[in-house]
């Protein structure tokens, strides 16, 4: 989940935060509007209930039964009722009161002596339906220009509407109360929204910080050895490669020390892995007082460490290693009972560019120096020799190759055995095809080194006991480019580089890293592709058991002409089926066949 997952998380949190704030704002606005409308509705309902009681009481005490039946009013009676309506309006602060009859329309209006007020549409609806209607409208035909509450209250007897009383009152108090309620709701909701926004911001910030820390911890955990906390093998090699490139550009130097814990395997076998882990931790702890001045300190193998010192302190590297040895001389491994085991280390030191000017050469020279330090029983420091007596290429080609394969073996024992098988199968196929000695020599080296780039693949991916995810597979595919970068410093290596870089190309163009097709793929890479596929199928891996030879050969036939060169597949399968001396999966390889060094110049 890497850096792209982190960037997606960093973009997602602001989007979620903005969406949450938008939702809060919309909800607050809707709540304020709903509160405003509910206050108005509630105030109108209260007014209607009060006015219904007032109207019923007024009609019952003022109108006769015949008037309710629709009897015509005399002028005196009309004036009398009009005065009563005026008193009613004045008593209850109505703007006007209008009485309508189903037979005669507007029969009375107040204030007395004025023309009847405008009849609202709701009054006609109440007249027809017998249900009270109330609505707030802009006042028309009244002295006031403010909104009015118009109520149409029917007086029903049996199934008939006898009268409808229209009351118009000032709606300003109702709207004022609603405005106050709306203001209060807005203040509360805005306050709550601000608090919620601050809370969300704090939550999202904390989550974002936690996500970044988790990403950093995950990335760091993949770079470090889980036991000692030091940089792991792949990270150390990658850092060393970058350091070499930078030192070449800057014309600077540095020192590298390979450190081996003496008798580690015997310690594990006799006393168990817990004691072995304690010994590794003790050695790592002894490094720390010196490591502040170093460029890099890492765990390079099961019982090995690597330290790189920059130019300023490179000359002090042997003395620093001696101080580490002196610290270890005062420390012991405590076992059951009185027994105490001493801890010692062997150290091989080399310098860039004095001893070597490439990653692989430098590691090889340091490995050779380490072997010299261990040759007499260990607990020694050895500095690599300068090659003054003979040309470096003649002296170091085999040593570099040996150092690289040792590096592969430290990283993954399966890769080492698989590479030996690939080299043996490649030489077998080259011999059947009658290829020249130069090609066979290149195939031997390329077979051994074709997967050397896997030393830079994280252990949890390389040794995963299951199928890789698409992201993990993309990481594994990078071993081709890394392998090419590593072997480019090996002398006389162009043919081998072609095999390392292109052995995962496909005949149909669907491979990686370049996407070459057909005969555009170098012959050495096409040969490696065939034998690499056969070796992979006939070797047990963490996620599957090995296939039988017959099944693997059938799979090669199936891939002929698409993934693999058909002519090479035919030659290899025929040889494996008919030649009794063909190399078989799991057979012991002759080290002399695979490791014979080039004869040195006289």
N, C-alpha and C positions, 0 to 999 in steps of 0.2 A: 504494500500500500504505500508506499514510498512517498516522494515529494509531490507528485501530482495529486495524490489523495489529500495531502496537507493543504495544497493550494485550493482544492475544491472545498475543503472544510472552511478555510478562511473566507471564501466567497459566499458560502452558504449561510454562515451566521449573520452577516449584515443583511442579506436578503430576508432571512426569517425575522430579524429584528425590525426591519422596515415594514414587512407585512403585518407583524404583530401590532406595531404602532398605528398603522392604517386601520386595522380592525378595531383597535381601541377608540380611535378618533371617530370612525363611522358609528360604532356602538354608542359612544357618548352623545353624538349629535342626535341619533335616533331616539335615545332615551330622553333627552331634553325635549324634543318635539312631542314625543308621546306623553311625557309628563304635562306639558303645556296643554295639549288637547284634552287629556283626562281631567285636568283642573277645570277647564271651561265646561266640559260635559257635566261634571259633578255640580258645578255652580248653577248651571241651567236647570238641571233636574231638581235641585233644591227650590229654586225660584218657581218652577212649574207646580211642584207639589203645594207650596204655600198659596200660589195664586188660584189653583183649582179649588182649594178650601174657601178662599175668599170669594170667588165667583159663585160657588154654590150657595154660600150663605147670603150673598148679595141678591141673587136671583130669587131665592126662596123668600126673602123678606121684602122684596120690592115689587116683583111681578105677580099679577093675579093669574089664576088658572086659565082664564079666557085669553089673556094676553100671551100666555105661553102657547095656547092653541092657535094663535095668529089673529086675534081680534084687532081691528083697526084702532089706533090711538087718537084720542081727541087732542086738540092743540094744547089744552091745559095739561092733560096727562103726559103729553110728549115733553112739555117744558118741565114738568115735575120730575119725570124720569131722567131727563137730561141733567137737571140739577143734581140728582142722586148720583149719576155717573161722575159728574164733576167732583162731588164730595169724595167719591170712592177714589178717583184719580189723585186728588190732593192728599188724601189720607195715606195712600200707599205709594206716593211719589211716582205714579204712572205718568208717562208723557201724554197718552190719550187712551181712551177705552171706546171700542166700537162694538155695538150689538147688532148681529145680523139675524134675520128670520128667513127660513126656507121659502116663505111665501113672498115677503116684501123686500128682501135684500137688506140694505143698511137702514135700520129703523131708528137708531140712536147713536149719538157720538158725543164725546167730551173733548175738551172743555165746553161747557154750555155756551151757546150763542155762536160757536164757530162751525164752519162747514165740516162735514164728516171727513175723517182722515182716510188716507189711501188704504184700501183693503189688500192685505198681503196675500200672495198666492197660497200660502199654507192655510189661510183661513178658509178658502174655498175647498181645499183638500179635507180639512177637518169637518166642514159642512157636509161633504159627500160621504166621508168614511166613518165619522163619529169618533175619531181618535184625535187626541190632543197633538198639536204640532207646535214646535218651538224652534226658532232659528235666530241667529244674529245676523242683522243686515245693516246696510248703510241707511241711516234715517232719511226719509223723504216726507215732505209735507209737514215737518215739525220744526219748531224754532231751533232745536239743537242739531248740530251737524255731526255729532259723534255717533258711533255705531249704536244700534238699538237691538234689544231682545224683543222679538215679536212672538207672542204666544196666542194660539188659537185654541180656546177651550170650549168644547161642545157640551151642551146640556141635553142629555139623552133621557127620554122617558119611554120605556118599553123598547121598541125597535126603531123609534123615530127620534131624529134630532130636532129639538124644539127651538133652541137658540144656539148661536156660537158667539162667544164673547172674545174679541180680539183685544189683547192688552199689549201696549208698547211701552217698554221701560228702558231707561238708560243702561246700556251694556258696559259702560266705562268701568264701573266698580268690579264687574266680573272679569273683564279683560285685565284690569290692574292686578287683581289677585292672581290671575293666570300668569301675568308677566312676572310677578314676584316669585311665584312657584317655579316658573321657567328659569329665572335667574338663580334661584337656590339650587335647582337641579344642575344647571350648568356649572355653578361653582363647585358643587360636590363632585360631579363627574369629571370636570377638568382637573380638580385636585387629585382625584383617584387616578386619572389617566397619567398625570405627572408622576405620581408615586409609582404607578405600575411601569411607566416608561423607565424610570430610574432603576426599579427592581429588575426589569428585563435587561437593561443595559448591563447591570452588575452581573446578572446570571450569564448573559451571553459572553461578556468579557471573561468571566471565570471559566466558562466552558471552552472558549477559544484558547485561553492560556493553557488550560489542561490538555486540550487537543494538541497544541504545539509541543507541550512537554512530552506527551505520549509519543508523538511522532519522533521527537529528538531522541527519546529514550529507546524507541524501537530501532531507529537508525543506528544509534550508538551501540545497542546490544548486538546488532549484526556485524559491527566492526570490531567487537571485543571478545576476547576469550572469556567464557562464563566463569571459569574457576579463578583465574588470577586478575581479571579485569583489564589486562593488557590488550593491545591491538592483536587481532588474530593474524594467521598466516597470510590470507588473501589481502587484507588491508595493508599489511606490512610490505608485501611485494608491490602492490599498486603504488604505495607511497615511495618506495625505493625507485620505481620506474620514473615517477614524476621528478624525484630529486635528481636523478641522473640527467634527465632532459634539462632541468633548470641549471644544474652545475655546468653542463656543456655550454649553455648560452652565456652564463656568467663567468666562465673560466675559473670556477672555484673548485675546491676539493672537500672531501669529507672522509671519515673513517667508518668502517663497519666491523662489528664484532659478532660472530656466531658463538653462542655459549651452550654447552651441553652439560646436563646434570649427570655426573658420573654414576654408572651402575644403576641407572633408573629401572631398567627392565628387571634386573635381579631383585631390586628393592620391592617392586610390585609383586613379583612372583612369590617371594618369601613372606612378606609382611602384609600384602594386600594393597588395594587401590587407595584406601583412606590414608595410609602412611605415605604412599607415593604422592597423593594430593598435598599432604602436609609439607613434603619436601619441596614441591613446586612453589607453594605459597611462601615458604621460607626463603627460597632463592629470589623470588619476585620482590619480597620485602627488603632484601639486602641491596637490590638495585636502586630503590627509591631515592636515597640520599644523593646519588650521582645523576639520576635521570633528569633532574631539573635543567641541566646544561645540555642534554642530548636532544637531537631532533626527533628521535623515535625510539621507543622501547616496546617490543612485542614478543608474543609467544610464537615461535617459528615452527614448532613441531611438538610431538608428545612430550619430549624431554629437552627441548631446545628453545633458546631465546635469541633475539636479534636486537642489537643496539646500534644506533647511527649517531655519530658525533659530528657537528658542523666544524668548519675550518678553525674557528677560534679555539676549540678544545680537542680537536682531532689528535694532536700529539699527546694529549693527556689520556687518551683512551686506554693504553696498556696500564698506566698507573691507576686509572679508575677501576679497571677490572681487578687489579691487584688488591685495591681497597675492598672490593666486593668479596674477594676470596678471604681476606683477613676477617671480615665480619662473619662469614660463614664458619670460619675456624673456631669461633666462640659459641656457635649454636649447634644444638644436637636435636635429633629426633627422639622423643621420649616414647619408649615402648613399655609393655607390661613388665613389671619387675624393675630391677636396677639397670637393665641394659639401656645404653645410650648410643645412638648411631651418629657418626659424623657425616657432614654434608660437604661435598667438594664439587667443583666445576672445572671443565676444560674450555679454553677460549681460543678461537682462531680469528685473527685480525687482518684486514686488508684495507688498502687506501685507494680511493678514486681521485685522479686518474693514474696514479703511479703504478699500481698493480694491474689495473684493467680499466677500460673506458666504456664498458657496457654492463648492463644489469646481469646478464647471464655469466659473463666472464668474471665479474666481481664476486658473485655468489659462489662460482666454482672455485675461485682462488681462496676465498674465505673458508669454504668447505675443506679444501686441501690442507689449509693451515690448521683447521680444527682437528683433522685426522692426525696430523703430526703431533698436536698437543695430547691426543688420547693414546698415541702409539705406545708410550712408555707407562701406561697405566692411568693416565689422566692427571687431573689436578695441576695442570700446566697452562701457560699462556704462550701461544706461538704466533709470530708475525709472519705473513706471507713473504716469500722470497721474490726478489726482482729478477726478471728473465733477462740477464745480461749476456749470457753465453750463446744463445741461439734465438732465431726468429720466433716471435711470440706465436704466430699462427701455427707453426709446426709443433710448438710445445703445448699449446692450450686447446686445440680443437677437440681432442678426446676428453681432456679434463673438463671443458665446458659442457660437453654432451653428458658426461657422467654426473656433473653437478646438477644439470637440469633434471635428469631422471631421478636423482636423489630427492630433488625438490618435489617432483610429482609423487614419489613414493611417500614422502612425509605428509602430503596433502590427502592422498586417497590411495590406499593399497589396490583397490579395484582398478583404478586408472593405470597404475603401473603394470599390472598383469595384462590388462586389456591391450595396452600399448605394445607389450612384448609379443602378444598373439598377433596383433595387426602387422608388426614388422615381419614375423615369421611367415604369415600368409602372403604378404606382399612379395617377399623374396621368392616364395614358391611360385607365385603367378608370374613374376618377372622371368624366372628361369624357364618356365614352360613357353613363354613368348619369345625367348631368346634375346632379351633386352641387353644392351651393353653394360659393362661393369660400372660405368659412371652412373647410369640410371639405377642399377641395383644398389650401389652405395648410397645414393640419395634416398631410395625407398627405405633402406634400413634405418637411416636416421630419421626420416620423416615419419615412419611408422612408430618409432619410439617417442617422437615429440609431437605428434599430430594433436594430442589433447593437452599439451603442456599449459595452454591458457586456462585450464580448469583450476589451476592453483589460485586464480583470482576469483573463483565463484564461491559465494558464502557456503559454509559447511551445511547449514540447515536446508539449503536447496540441493546441493550436490549429493547429499546422503539422505534425502527425503524418502521415507519408506512408503511411497505412494506416487500417483501420477502428479505431474507438475501442473500448476495453474498456468493460464496464458501468460500472465505477468512473469512468473518464474521461468517459463520456457524462453521468454525474450531475454532474460538475464543469462541463461545457459548459452544461448546462441552467441553471446558476446565473447565466448571463449575462443572463437576463431580469430577475431581481431586481436584479442589480448595475446594469444599464442604467436601470431605473426609479429606483434610488437616485441615480444620477448626474444624470439629466435633470430631477429634481424641482426643482432650483434654477434651471432656465432660466425666465425670465419668461413668463407667459401660456402655460403648457405642459400644462395638464390633458388636453386632447385628445390631444396627442402622447404623454403618459405612458400613456394607455390603449392606444395602438398599440404602444408599446415593451413594456409589461408583458404584454399578452394575445395577441401575434401568433403564439404557439405553442400556443394553445388549439385544440381540434378541435371540429368541428360535432357529433360524436357524444359529446363529453365526455371523450375519452381523452387530452387534451393536458396541457400543464403551463404555468404553475406551479399554477394554482388548480383546474383541472378544470371550467371553464365549458362549457356546451353550447348549441347552437342560437343563438337571438337574444339569449340572455343575454350572449353575447360582443359587445362593442362593434363597430359597423359598421367603424370604422377598422381594428380588429385583424383582422376577417374579410377585409377587402380586402388588407391586408398579408400575411395567411397565403397567399392565392392567388398574389400576384405574387412573394412570397418563395420559394415552392415552385418556381415556373417559373424564376426566376433561378438558384436553386441547381442545378436540373437542367441548365440550358443553359450553365453555367460550369464550366470545367475546374478540378478540385480536386486536391490531392496524391494522393488515393487513387483517382481515376477521371477519365476524360475526359468532356467535355461531351456531352450527348445532343443529337441533332438536334431542331430546333424541333417538327417533326411528332410525334416520339416524346414529347417533353415535354408537348405539348398533349393527346396521348392519355392520358398518365399523369394529367394534371389531370382529364380526364373520368372516369377510373377512380376517382379520389378524391372525386368530386362526391357530396355527400350523406352522406359518412362523415367524411372529414377536413376537407372544405371546403364552404362554402356553395354549393349547387347553382346558385342564380341568379347569383351572382358569377362562378362558373366559366363558365357559359354565356355571359355577357356578355363576359368576357375572351377566351375561346377564339374566339368568333365574330368579335370585333374583330381578333384576331391573324390569323385566317384570311382575312378579307374586306377589311379596311381597308389600303390600300396605304401609308398613312402611319404604320402601327403601329410602335412602337420595336422594333428587332431586337437580339438578343444581340451584344455586342461593338461596337455602333455608338458613335461619339463622342457624348457628351451636351453639350447647350448649357449652359455654366455659368450663363448668365443665367437660363435656365429653372429651374435648381435652386437658384441662390444669390441671387436677387434679394432684397435686404433690405427690410424694412418701411420705409415712408417715415417720416422723423422728424417729430415734431410741430413745428409752426412756432413 
